[in-house]
Amino acid sequence: MTGQQTPKVTTADVTRIIIRDFGPDRSDEVTKILSAYGREDWQQETPRVYLAILKLASGDLEKLRHETKIACSDFRDVISPAEYRRYAEIGWSASNPDKHAEERAMQEDWKEYQEWLNRR
């Protein structure tokens, strides 16, 4: 890997994760909460940001509301911990970065995200 990978996700992925993590009975409520993000022109990559919010919420409606509010202020504040958790801890704070540790963190972050995304 020569850099962080970016997930390519769809609205179908979002729907699947909503039902998986919150159940079909709460899907309308979850969708309504998430819809607060994406209303502004600068709020882009909506499916990707929704999935970051869903990952961080871990099936908890209060966390979902909290993470959605954060995303509405700055989507990077949910993308970073959801997709690049380990890298963010070492890659952005190190004054003399260890390239091997950065590479390992990127690989582990990608694996974690893919496992979460594809979990049934």
C-alpha positions as a LaTeX table, in Angstrom:
\begin{tabular}{lrrr}
\hline
Residue & $x$ (\AA) & $y$ (\AA) & $z$ (\AA) \\
\hline
Met1 & 0.00 & 0.00 & 0.00 \\
Thr2 & 1.34 & 3.44 & $-0.83$ \\
Gly3 & $-1.12$ & 5.61 & 1.00 \\
Gln4 & $-4.49$ & 5.49 & 2.60 \\
Gln5 & $-7.23$ & 3.79 & 0.68 \\
Thr6 & $-10.61$ & 5.47 & 0.35 \\
Pro7 & $-13.72$ & 3.32 & 0.56 \\
Lys8 & $-16.00$ & 3.34 & $-2.45$ \\
Val9 & $-19.47$ & 2.98 & $-0.98$ \\
Thr10 & $-23.04$ & 3.38 & $-2.18$ \\
Thr11 & $-26.43$ & 4.25 & $-0.77$ \\
Ala12 & $-27.18$ & 0.50 & $-0.89$ \\
Asp13 & $-24.28$ & $-0.01$ & 1.55 \\
Val14 & $-25.76$ & 2.65 & 3.83 \\
Thr15 & $-29.19$ & 0.99 & 3.79 \\
Arg16 & $-27.68$ & $-2.44$ & 4.49 \\
Ile17 & $-25.63$ & $-1.14$ & 7.45 \\
Ile18 & $-28.59$ & 0.76 & 8.91 \\
Ile19 & $-30.67$ & $-2.41$ & 8.92 \\
Arg20 & $-27.77$ & $-4.54$ & 10.16 \\
Asp21 & $-26.83$ & $-2.23$ & 13.04 \\
Phe22 & $-30.19$ & $-0.74$ & 14.03 \\
Gly23 & $-32.75$ & $-3.18$ & 12.65 \\
Pro24 & $-35.50$ & $-2.63$ & 10.10 \\
Asp25 & $-37.86$ & $-1.12$ & 12.70 \\
Arg26 & $-35.50$ & 1.81 & 13.31 \\
Ser27 & $-34.33$ & 2.37 & 9.74 \\
Asp28 & $-36.62$ & 5.35 & 9.12 \\
Glu29 & $-35.52$ & 7.03 & 12.35 \\
Val30 & $-31.84$ & 6.42 & 11.60 \\
Thr31 & $-32.23$ & 7.70 & 8.05 \\
Lys32 & $-33.92$ & 10.85 & 9.34 \\
Ile33 & $-31.10$ & 11.51 & 11.81 \\
Leu34 & $-28.44$ & 10.96 & 9.14 \\
Ser35 & $-30.24$ & 13.26 & 6.70 \\
Ala36 & $-29.13$ & 16.26 & 8.76 \\
Tyr37 & $-25.81$ & 15.80 & 6.95 \\
Gly38 & $-25.66$ & 16.65 & 3.26 \\
Arg39 & $-27.85$ & 19.74 & 3.24 \\
Glu40 & $-24.99$ & 22.18 & 2.71 \\
Asp41 & $-23.03$ & 22.44 & $-0.55$ \\
Trp42 & $-19.75$ & 21.68 & 1.21 \\
Gln43 & $-21.15$ & 18.51 & 2.79 \\
Gln44 & $-20.07$ & 16.01 & 0.17 \\
Glu45 & $-19.50$ & 12.26 & $-0.14$ \\
Thr46 & $-22.76$ & 11.62 & 1.67 \\
Pro47 & $-22.74$ & 7.78 & 1.62 \\
Arg48 & $-19.14$ & 7.70 & 2.85 \\
Val49 & $-19.87$ & 10.13 & 5.68 \\
Tyr50 & $-23.08$ & 8.28 & 6.61 \\
Leu51 & $-21.09$ & 5.05 & 6.91 \\
Ala52 & $-18.46$ & 6.76 & 9.04 \\
Ile53 & $-21.22$ & 8.00 & 11.35 \\
Leu54 & $-22.80$ & 4.55 & 11.47 \\
Lys55 & $-19.48$ & 2.88 & 12.25 \\
Leu56 & $-18.79$ & 5.26 & 15.11 \\
Ala57 & $-22.35$ & 4.96 & 16.45 \\
Ser58 & $-22.11$ & 1.16 & 16.79 \\
Gly59 & $-25.88$ & 0.73 & 16.84 \\
Asp60 & $-26.48$ & 3.40 & 19.50 \\
Leu61 & $-29.03$ & 6.12 & 18.59 \\
Glu62 & $-27.56$ & 8.71 & 20.95 \\
Lys63 & $-24.09$ & 8.18 & 19.49 \\
Leu64 & $-25.65$ & 8.41 & 16.03 \\
Arg65 & $-27.13$ & 11.82 & 16.85 \\
His66 & $-23.83$ & 12.96 & 18.35 \\
Glu67 & $-21.68$ & 11.81 & 15.41 \\
Thr68 & $-24.13$ & 13.29 & 12.89 \\
Lys69 & $-23.88$ & 16.65 & 14.63 \\
Ile70 & $-20.09$ & 16.42 & 14.49 \\
Ala71 & $-20.18$ & 15.55 & 10.77 \\
Cys72 & $-22.41$ & 18.53 & 10.06 \\
Ser73 & $-19.68$ & 20.80 & 11.47 \\
Asp74 & $-16.75$ & 19.05 & 9.79 \\
Phe75 & $-17.09$ & 15.68 & 8.08 \\
Arg76 & $-13.37$ & 14.99 & 8.56 \\
Asp77 & $-14.03$ & 14.62 & 12.28 \\
Val78 & $-16.00$ & 11.43 & 11.62 \\
Ile79 & $-14.06$ & 10.17 & 8.59 \\
Ser80 & $-10.75$ & 10.17 & 10.43 \\
Pro81 & $-11.72$ & 8.01 & 13.44 \\
Ala82 & $-13.96$ & 5.72 & 11.39 \\
Glu83 & $-11.57$ & 5.03 & 8.52 \\
Tyr84 & $-8.09$ & 6.00 & 9.71 \\
Arg85 & $-8.15$ & 5.50 & 13.49 \\
Arg86 & $-4.67$ & 4.04 & 13.96 \\
Tyr87 & $-3.03$ & 6.25 & 11.37 \\
Ala88 & $-4.54$ & 9.35 & 12.95 \\
Glu89 & $-3.03$ & 8.36 & 16.28 \\
Ile90 & 0.51 & 7.99 & 14.95 \\
Gly91 & 0.69 & 9.52 & 11.48 \\
Trp92 & $-0.51$ & 13.02 & 12.17 \\
Ser93 & 1.03 & 13.53 & 15.58 \\
Ala94 & 4.55 & 12.22 & 15.09 \\
Ser95 & 7.25 & 14.81 & 14.55 \\
Asn96 & 9.61 & 12.14 & 13.16 \\
Pro97 & 7.25 & 9.60 & 11.59 \\
Asp98 & 8.09 & 5.91 & 11.44 \\
Lys99 & 7.16 & 4.97 & 7.86 \\
His100 & 6.80 & 1.28 & 8.73 \\
Ala101 & 4.44 & 2.09 & 11.60 \\
Glu102 & 2.42 & 4.38 & 9.32 \\
Glu103 & 2.18 & 1.67 & 6.65 \\
Arg104 & 1.13 & $-0.92$ & 9.22 \\
Ala105 & $-1.49$ & 1.45 & 10.64 \\
Met106 & $-2.92$ & 2.12 & 7.18 \\
Gln107 & $-3.13$ & $-1.59$ & 6.43 \\
Glu108 & $-4.78$ & $-2.37$ & 9.77 \\
Asp109 & $-7.24$ & 0.53 & 9.40 \\
Trp110 & $-8.23$ & $-0.66$ & 5.91 \\
Lys111 & $-8.67$ & $-4.25$ & 7.12 \\
Glu112 & $-10.78$ & $-3.12$ & 10.09 \\
Tyr113 & $-13.01$ & $-0.96$ & 7.91 \\
Gln114 & $-13.53$ & $-3.70$ & 5.33 \\
Glu115 & $-14.37$ & $-6.26$ & 8.02 \\
Trp116 & $-16.85$ & $-3.85$ & 9.59 \\
Leu117 & $-18.41$ & $-2.98$ & 6.23 \\
Asn118 & $-18.76$ & $-6.59$ & 5.11 \\
Arg119 & $-19.89$ & $-8.05$ & 8.45 \\
Arg120 & $-23.31$ & $-9.68$ & 8.24 \\
\hline
\end{tabular}
